[in-house]
């Protein structure tokens, strides 16, 4: 696929036609992977020798945290496409991804608190990773609020793209904070090429299935919401033309 072919999907009509075919498959695979991964992880893996059954929250916490960060990075890419190419589908895709990323961030914060309380003795600590994740949550709220506050779609896309660039710093900090600062309660990465840091295989394989499920779920929701945003924008344009003609 060359670049010109890729840019063709920035055409709203082409995007709608393509996602008509793709969306049911993505949604179906997401449901299958999530059901398989969560049942496997929660009911067919042993308890950890230190954390007991609490460790099983990893199947919600790790995938949601990964998607919270990567959703913002996806928004960064589509925002840059908007700034450079002025393709409305890319701006609307970023807008569509924001609420999904926000929900993923909330899930990660809540499951992290539930997982951390028995281990740390507290529901919250101003740990570098936790703090940067909380700031990322606030950036999601600000991004969504900025879109809603500005009536002109192009102006809103410009300003939210700038906000997305700034927020990307905290998205990266959320991912790599434990590498930058040694202090803090949060453990190292659960997914690592280093076998000494990585989780045991018995937890690893169902976790991979859960991550695949969350990725597919994110893609399905973003495609669905982008289609909705395209139609909503088209409706706003038509209503504006009617008001001008009246």
C-alpha positions in Angstrom: 0.0 0.0 0.0 1.6 3.3 -1.1 1.0 6.6 0.6 -1.5 7.8 -2.0 -3.7 4.8 -1.4 -3.5 5.5 2.4 -4.6 9.1 1.9 -7.6 7.9 0.0 -9.1 6.8 3.3 -9.1 10.4 4.4 -12.1 10.8 2.1 -15.2 10.5 4.4 -17.2 8.5 1.8 -14.3 6.0 1.3 -13.8 5.7 5.0 -17.5 4.9 5.6 -17.6 2.4 2.8 -14.4 0.6 4.1 -15.5 0.5 7.7 -18.9 -0.9 6.7 -17.0 -4.1 5.8 -14.2 -4.0 8.4 -16.1 -2.9 11.6 -18.2 -6.1 12.1 -15.0 -8.3 11.9 -13.0 -6.1 14.3 -15.9 -6.0 16.8 -16.4 -9.8 16.6 -12.7 -10.5 17.1 -12.6 -8.0 20.0 -15.5 -9.8 21.7 -13.9 -13.2 21.2 -10.5 -12.2 22.5 -11.9 -10.4 25.5 -14.1 -13.3 26.5 -11.4 -15.8 26.0 -8.6 -13.8 27.7 -10.7 -12.7 30.7 -12.1 -16.2 31.4 -8.7 -17.8 30.9 -7.0 -15.2 33.2 -9.6 -15.1 36.0 -10.6 -18.7 36.2 -7.8 -20.8 34.8 -4.6 -19.3 36.3 -3.3 -19.9 39.7 -3.0 -17.4 42.6 0.4 -15.6 42.9 2.5 -16.7 45.9 2.8 -13.2 47.2 -0.3 -11.3 45.9 -2.8 -14.1 45.9 -5.9 -13.7 43.7 -5.3 -9.9 43.6 -2.8 -10.5 40.8 -5.6 -11.4 38.4 -6.6 -7.8 38.1 -3.6 -7.6 35.8 -5.9 -8.7 33.0 -7.8 -5.5 33.2 -5.1 -3.1 34.5 -2.3 -3.7 32.1 -4.3 -3.7 28.9 -6.3 -0.6 29.9 -3.2 1.3 30.9 -1.5 0.4 27.6 -4.5 1.5 25.6 -4.9 4.8 27.7 -1.3 5.7 26.7 -1.5 4.4 23.1 -4.9 6.1 22.5 -3.3 9.4 23.2 -0.4 8.6 20.9 -2.9 7.7 18.2 -4.5 11.0 18.7 -1.1 12.7 18.4 -0.5 11.0 15.0 -4.0 11.9 13.7 -3.6 15.5 15.0 -0.3 15.9 13.2 -2.0 14.6 10.0 -4.7 17.3 10.5 -2.1 20.0 11.0 0.0 19.0 8.0 -2.7 17.7 5.5 -5.9 19.3 6.8 -7.8 16.0 6.4 -11.1 16.2 8.4 -11.3 12.5 9.0 -8.0 12.5 10.9 -9.2 15.3 13.2 -12.5 13.6 13.7 -10.7 10.3 14.5 -8.7 12.0 17.2 -11.9 13.4 18.6 -13.5 10.0 18.5 -10.6 8.3 20.3 -10.5 10.8 23.2 -13.6 9.4 25.2 -12.4 5.9 24.6 -8.9 6.8 25.9 -10.5 8.6 28.9 -12.5 5.4 29.9 -9.3 3.3 29.5 -7.5 5.8 31.8 -10.3 5.6 34.4 -10.2 1.8 34.3 -6.4 1.8 34.7 -6.6 4.2 37.7 -9.3 2.3 39.5 -7.9 -1.2 38.9 -4.4 0.2 39.9 -5.8 1.4 43.2 -7.6 -1.9 43.8 -4.4 -3.8 43.0 -2.1 -1.5 44.9 -4.0 -1.2 48.1 -3.2 -4.7 49.5 0.4 -4.4 48.3 1.2 -0.8 49.3 -1.3 -0.3 52.2 -2.8 2.7 50.4 -5.2 3.4 47.6 -3.1 6.2 46.2 0.5 7.4 46.3 2.1 10.3 44.5 4.3 7.9 42.6 5.8 9.3 39.4 3.9 6.9 37.1 0.6 7.3 39.0 0.9 11.1 39.0 1.7 11.3 35.3 -1.3 9.0 34.7 -3.5 11.3 36.7 -2.3 14.3 34.7 -3.0 12.3 31.5 -6.5 11.8 32.7 -6.9 15.6 33.2 -5.5 16.2 29.7 -8.2 13.8 28.3 -10.9 15.8 30.1 -9.4 19.1 28.8 -9.2 17.8 25.3 -12.9 16.7 25.2 -14.0 19.9 26.9 -12.1 22.0 24.3 -13.8 20.3 21.4 -17.2 20.9 23.0 -16.5 24.5 23.9 -15.6 25.7 20.3 -18.3 25.9 17.7 -16.1 26.0 14.6 -14.8 22.5 13.9 -11.6 23.6 12.2 -10.7 26.0 15.0 -11.4 23.3 17.5 -9.3 20.8 15.6 -6.4 23.3 15.5 -6.5 24.0 19.3 -7.0 20.4 20.3 -4.1 19.3 18.1 -1.8 21.7 20.0 -3.2 20.4 23.3 -2.5 16.9 22.1 1.1 17.7 21.4 1.6 19.0 24.9 -0.2 16.1 26.5 2.0 13.6 24.7 4.8 14.4 27.1 2.7 13.0 30.0 1.6 10.0 27.9 5.2 9.1 27.4 6.0 9.8 31.1 3.2 7.5 32.1 4.8 4.7 30.1 8.5 5.3 31.0 8.3 7.0 34.4 9.7 4.0 36.2 12.7 4.1 33.9 13.3 7.8 34.6 12.9 7.7 38.4 13.8 4.8 40.7 11.8 6.0 43.6 8.1 5.2 43.8 5.9 2.3 44.7 4.9 1.2 41.2 6.6 -1.9 40.0 8.5 -2.2 36.7 6.9 -3.1 33.4 4.8 -6.2 33.4 5.6 -6.8 29.8 9.4 -6.9 29.2 11.9 -8.6 27.1 13.9 -9.2 30.3 12.7 -12.6 31.7 13.6 -11.5 35.2 11.2 -8.6 35.1 8.5 -10.2 33.0 5.4 -12.0 34.5 5.4 -15.8 34.6 4.3 -17.6 31.5 1.1 -18.8 33.2 0.0 -15.2 33.5 1.7 -14.0 30.3 -0.3 -15.9 27.7 -3.8 -15.0 28.8 -2.5 -11.4 29.3 -1.5 -11.2 25.7 -4.9 -12.4 24.6 -6.5 -9.7 26.9 -4.2 -7.0 25.4 -5.2 -8.1 21.9 -8.9 -7.9 22.9 -8.4 -4.4 24.3 -6.6 -3.3 21.1 -9.3 -4.6 18.9 -12.0 -3.1 21.2 -10.3 0.3 20.9 -10.1 0.0 17.1 -13.7 -1.0 16.8 -14.9 1.8 19.1 -12.8 4.5 17.3 -14.0 3.3 13.9 -17.6 3.4 15.1 -17.3 6.8 16.8 -15.4 8.3 13.8 -18.3 7.3 11.5 -20.6 9.0 13.9 -18.5 12.1 14.0 -18.3 12.3 10.2 -22.1 12.1 10.0 -22.5 14.7 12.8 -20.2 17.1 11.0 -22.0 16.6 7.7 -25.3 17.4 9.5 -23.8 20.5 11.1 -22.6 21.7 7.6 -26.1 21.1 6.1 -27.8 23.0 9.0 -25.4 25.9 8.6 -26.1 26.1 4.9 -29.9 26.1 5.6 -29.5 28.9 8.1 -27.5 30.9 5.6 -30.1 30.3 2.9 -33.0 31.2 5.1 
